[in-house]
Amino acid sequence: MKSRSISAIRRSELSRATFEAVVRYGLRGTTLEKVGEIAGVSKGVVLHHFKDKSNLLEAVFRRSNGLLSDCVVELYRYAETPYERLWAIIVANFHDSIFNSGVCQAWVSLLGEVPHNTQCQRIQIANNTRIQNNLVHELKHFLDEDEARNAARTLGILIDGIWSRTGARVEPVDSNEAISDMEYALMKLLPSDPESVRKHQEARTKIEGIASIALGSKAFQEKALFA
């Protein structure tokens, strides 16, 4: 296994500390000093690895989007059918290891930076495109290509909407409720004959069970910690 440099580990620690600062204080209240306090280092150490707050935010965007991607990849390992792979995407987006009011609130705060930061825009566009492509790839097993793209766009908007409402505290939703909202939408967009409904329910049950073990495991949490 390739070892990581001290600098890379420190940058990872600081990006985690920045995200925690945004959770605690909001984006406006997050300063380099507060990031340093959470990380247990001086402001000078923060500046040594990131020249300014904007640079830090870019790292946070990369890390948070990378963690979501890691969740999808981890659940894909156990998905054996198009139903299960589709549910792997949904569950990964709303598993309680990354979906809670504090994280959602921080995400909403960070999104406010996107229009003003070209690099953050690129990262967010790449993340949205990845989710869209993943959804389209699986939805094509149930719909023709044009319908699959339209359905993927609708589901992507719903995912963002649930995260935004939860983060803005407009409509607090827990992991199970969010996944159930996605299931309701899926049943409106995809064939919903009794056999299809049964397969979706079985796939959701299996993937949620796997997620509780795989994404909650110490090994995965340590991997996510140093992503």
C-alpha positions as a Python dict, from the first residue, in 0.01 Angstrom:
ca = {
    (1, 'M'): (0, 0, 0),
    (2, 'K'): (142, 336, -102),
    (3, 'S'): (211, 561, 194),
    (4, 'R'): (79, 914, 194),
    (5, 'S'): (296, 1218, 253),
    (6, 'I'): (268, 1413, 577),
    (7, 'S'): (154, 1712, 370),
    (8, 'A'): (-131, 1515, 208),
    (9, 'I'): (-246, 1384, 546),
    (10, 'R'): (-234, 1734, 695),
    (11, 'R'): (-436, 1878, 405),
    (12, 'S'): (-694, 1604, 456),
    (13, 'E'): (-714, 1681, 827),
    (14, 'L'): (-758, 2052, 755),
    (15, 'S'): (-1033, 1992, 497),
    (16, 'R'): (-1218, 1784, 759),
    (17, 'A'): (-1168, 2058, 1015),
    (18, 'T'): (-1302, 2317, 768),
    (19, 'F'): (-1615, 2113, 708),
    (20, 'E'): (-1667, 2079, 1083),
    (21, 'A'): (-1621, 2454, 1119),
    (22, 'V'): (-1890, 2516, 857),
    (23, 'V'): (-2121, 2278, 1044),
    (24, 'R'): (-2057, 2465, 1371),
    (25, 'Y'): (-2038, 2826, 1257),
    (26, 'G'): (-2178, 2845, 905),
    (27, 'L'): (-1975, 2959, 607),
    (28, 'R'): (-1959, 3325, 713),
    (29, 'G'): (-1844, 3235, 1061),
    (30, 'T'): (-1574, 2997, 942),
    (31, 'T'): (-1229, 3154, 963),
    (32, 'L'): (-879, 3020, 922),
    (33, 'E'): (-831, 3068, 1297),
    (34, 'K'): (-1135, 2852, 1378),
    (35, 'V'): (-1023, 2584, 1133),
    (36, 'G'): (-687, 2582, 1309),
    (37, 'E'): (-852, 2554, 1652),
    (38, 'I'): (-1056, 2251, 1544),
    (39, 'A'): (-753, 2088, 1380),
    (40, 'G'): (-535, 2170, 1680),
    (41, 'V'): (-287, 2379, 1481),
    (42, 'S'): (-205, 2746, 1435),
    (43, 'K'): (-342, 2971, 1161),
    (44, 'G'): (10, 2971, 1017),
    (45, 'V'): (-4, 2594, 965),
    (46, 'V'): (-338, 2632, 786),
    (47, 'L'): (-191, 2902, 560),
    (48, 'H'): (112, 2683, 491),
    (49, 'H'): (-111, 2418, 329),
    (50, 'F'): (-389, 2643, 193),
    (51, 'K'): (-309, 2997, 91),
    (52, 'D'): (-658, 3130, 174),
    (53, 'K'): (-1014, 3038, 274),
    (54, 'S'): (-1119, 2995, -89),
    (55, 'N'): (-847, 2733, -135),
    (56, 'L'): (-970, 2549, 172),
    (57, 'L'): (-1329, 2547, 45),
    (58, 'E'): (-1219, 2388, -281),
    (59, 'A'): (-1057, 2108, -82),
    (60, 'V'): (-1377, 2061, 119),
    (61, 'F'): (-1582, 2033, -201),
    (62, 'R'): (-1344, 1773, -335),
    (63, 'R'): (-1346, 1572, -15),
    (64, 'S'): (-1724, 1576, 40),
    (65, 'N'): (-1798, 1483, -321),
    (66, 'G'): (-1528, 1218, -311),
    (67, 'L'): (-1682, 1065, 1),
    (68, 'L'): (-2019, 1035, -173),
    (69, 'S'): (-1851, 867, -468),
    (70, 'D'): (-1675, 627, -230),
    (71, 'C'): (-2012, 536, -74),
    (72, 'V'): (-2157, 450, -416),
    (73, 'V'): (-1852, 243, -513),
    (74, 'E'): (-1862, 55, -182),
    (75, 'L'): (-2229, -39, -224),
    (76, 'Y'): (-2178, -129, -592),
    (77, 'R'): (-1945, -405, -475),
    (78, 'Y'): (-2244, -592, -334),
    (79, 'A'): (-2506, -502, -597),
    (80, 'E'): (-2581, -787, -835),
    (81, 'T'): (-2877, -660, -1041),
    (82, 'P'): (-2984, -331, -1206),
    (83, 'Y'): (-3239, -293, -925),
    (84, 'E'): (-2970, -324, -661),
    (85, 'R'): (-2727, -92, -842),
    (86, 'L'): (-3000, 172, -874),
    (87, 'W'): (-3073, 142, -504),
    (88, 'A'): (-2702, 157, -425),
    (89, 'I'): (-2694, 507, -578),
    (90, 'I'): (-3000, 619, -382),
    (91, 'V'): (-2896, 474, -48),
    (92, 'A'): (-2542, 612, -85),
    (93, 'N'): (-2683, 963, -125),
    (94, 'F'): (-2892, 937, 191),
    (95, 'H'): (-2714, 697, 425),
    (96, 'D'): (-2706, 845, 774),
    (97, 'S'): (-2325, 838, 778),
    (98, 'I'): (-2332, 1142, 547),
    (99, 'F'): (-2696, 1257, 554),
    (100, 'N'): (-2797, 1444, 869),
    (101, 'S'): (-2912, 1795, 954),
    (102, 'G'): (-2564, 1924, 1040),
    (103, 'V'): (-2400, 1795, 723),
    (104, 'C'): (-2693, 1911, 509),
    (105, 'Q'): (-2676, 2256, 665),
    (106, 'A'): (-2305, 2278, 591),
    (107, 'W'): (-2366, 2160, 233),
    (108, 'V'): (-2625, 2434, 177),
    (109, 'S'): (-2380, 2692, 313),
    (110, 'L'): (-2105, 2567, 84),
    (111, 'L'): (-2333, 2574, -221),
    (112, 'G'): (-2365, 2948, -169),
    (113, 'E'): (-1997, 2973, -258),
    (114, 'V'): (-2036, 2795, -594),
    (115, 'P'): (-2146, 3098, -803),
    (116, 'H'): (-1843, 3292, -679),
    (117, 'N'): (-1573, 3026, -711),
    (118, 'T'): (-1493, 2885, -1055),
    (119, 'Q'): (-1312, 2581, -920),
    (120, 'C'): (-1600, 2496, -685),
    (121, 'Q'): (-1833, 2527, -982),
    (122, 'R'): (-1626, 2276, -1177),
    (123, 'I'): (-1618, 2032, -886),
    (124, 'Q'): (-1993, 2056, -831),
    (125, 'I'): (-2071, 2020, -1202),
    (126, 'A'): (-1847, 1714, -1219),
    (127, 'N'): (-2024, 1564, -918),
    (128, 'N'): (-2370, 1631, -1063),
    (129, 'T'): (-2263, 1483, -1396),
    (130, 'R'): (-2130, 1170, -1225),
    (131, 'I'): (-2457, 1115, -1038),
    (132, 'Q'): (-2657, 1181, -1357),
    (133, 'N'): (-2449, 934, -1558),
    (134, 'N'): (-2472, 668, -1287),
    (135, 'L'): (-2850, 704, -1276),
    (136, 'V'): (-2886, 697, -1654),
    (137, 'H'): (-2673, 384, -1680),
    (138, 'E'): (-2903, 193, -1444),
    (139, 'L'): (-3233, 348, -1555),
    (140, 'K'): (-3170, 232, -1913),
    (141, 'H'): (-3248, -118, -1788),
    (142, 'F'): (-3605, -1, -1723),
    (143, 'L'): (-3667, 282, -1974),
    (144, 'D'): (-3557, 384, -2322),
    (145, 'E'): (-3257, 618, -2335),
    (146, 'D'): (-3446, 949, -2363),
    (147, 'E'): (-3684, 855, -2082),
    (148, 'A'): (-3390, 734, -1873),
    (149, 'R'): (-3216, 1071, -1910),
    (150, 'N'): (-3533, 1261, -1818),
    (151, 'A'): (-3593, 1036, -1519),
    (152, 'A'): (-3231, 1073, -1407),
    (153, 'R'): (-3258, 1452, -1424),
    (154, 'T'): (-3579, 1443, -1218),
    (155, 'L'): (-3422, 1217, -957),
    (156, 'G'): (-3111, 1436, -943),
    (157, 'I'): (-3327, 1742, -877),
    (158, 'L'): (-3513, 1552, -606),
    (159, 'I'): (-3186, 1448, -439),
    (160, 'D'): (-3066, 1810, -433),
    (161, 'G'): (-3409, 1927, -313),
    (162, 'I'): (-3418, 1690, -18),
    (163, 'W'): (-3063, 1788, 84),
    (164, 'S'): (-3146, 2159, 47),
    (165, 'R'): (-3471, 2146, 245),
    (166, 'T'): (-3308, 1946, 520),
    (167, 'G'): (-3007, 2178, 530),
    (168, 'A'): (-3222, 2489, 536),
    (169, 'R'): (-3433, 2334, 811),
    (170, 'V'): (-3741, 2397, 598),
    (171, 'E'): (-3842, 2033, 612),
    (172, 'P'): (-3621, 1815, 834),
    (173, 'V'): (-3598, 1463, 695),
    (174, 'D'): (-3411, 1161, 827),
    (175, 'S'): (-3236, 899, 616),
    (176, 'N'): (-3528, 657, 603),
    (177, 'E'): (-3777, 928, 507),
    (178, 'A'): (-3548, 1059, 233),
    (179, 'I'): (-3504, 712, 83),
    (180, 'S'): (-3880, 656, 100),
    (181, 'D'): (-3936, 984, -86),
    (182, 'M'): (-3700, 859, -356),
    (183, 'E'): (-3886, 528, -370),
    (184, 'Y'): (-4216, 710, -421),
    (185, 'A'): (-4067, 903, -714),
    (186, 'L'): (-3916, 588, -864),
    (187, 'M'): (-4250, 412, -860),
    (188, 'K'): (-4398, 701, -1056),
    (189, 'L'): (-4117, 708, -1311),
    (190, 'L'): (-4052, 336, -1363),
    (191, 'P'): (-4273, 35, -1439),
    (192, 'S'): (-4467, -37, -1119),
    (193, 'D'): (-4634, -369, -1184),
    (194, 'P'): (-4645, -600, -879),
    (195, 'E'): (-4335, -795, -984),
    (196, 'S'): (-4130, -479, -1040),
    (197, 'V'): (-4244, -332, -709),
    (198, 'R'): (-4143, -654, -533),
    (199, 'K'): (-3796, -646, -690),
    (200, 'H'): (-3746, -282, -592),
    (201, 'Q'): (-3850, -351, -234),
    (202, 'E'): (-3615, -649, -212),
    (203, 'A'): (-3331, -444, -361),
    (204, 'R'): (-3388, -155, -118),
    (205, 'T'): (-3397, -392, 180),
    (206, 'K'): (-3078, -567, 74),
    (207, 'I'): (-2880, -251, -3),
    (208, 'E'): (-2990, -74, 315),
    (209, 'G'): (-2884, -378, 515),
    (210, 'I'): (-2546, -385, 344),
    (211, 'A'): (-2502, -8, 389),
    (212, 'S'): (-2558, -33, 763),
    (213, 'I'): (-2268, -277, 780),
    (214, 'A'): (-2033, -165, 500),
    (215, 'L'): (-2065, 213, 538),
    (216, 'G'): (-2079, 191, 915),
    (217, 'S'): (-1777, -36, 943),
    (218, 'K'): (-1461, 84, 1112),
    (219, 'A'): (-1262, 10, 795),
    (220, 'F'): (-1482, 228, 577),
    (221, 'Q'): (-1503, 506, 834),
    (222, 'E'): (-1125, 516, 857),
    (223, 'K'): (-1103, 524, 479),
    (224, 'A'): (-1354, 808, 467),
    (225, 'L'): (-1169, 990, 743),
    (226, 'F'): (-852, 1007, 536),
    (227, 'A'): (-1020, 1048, 193),
}
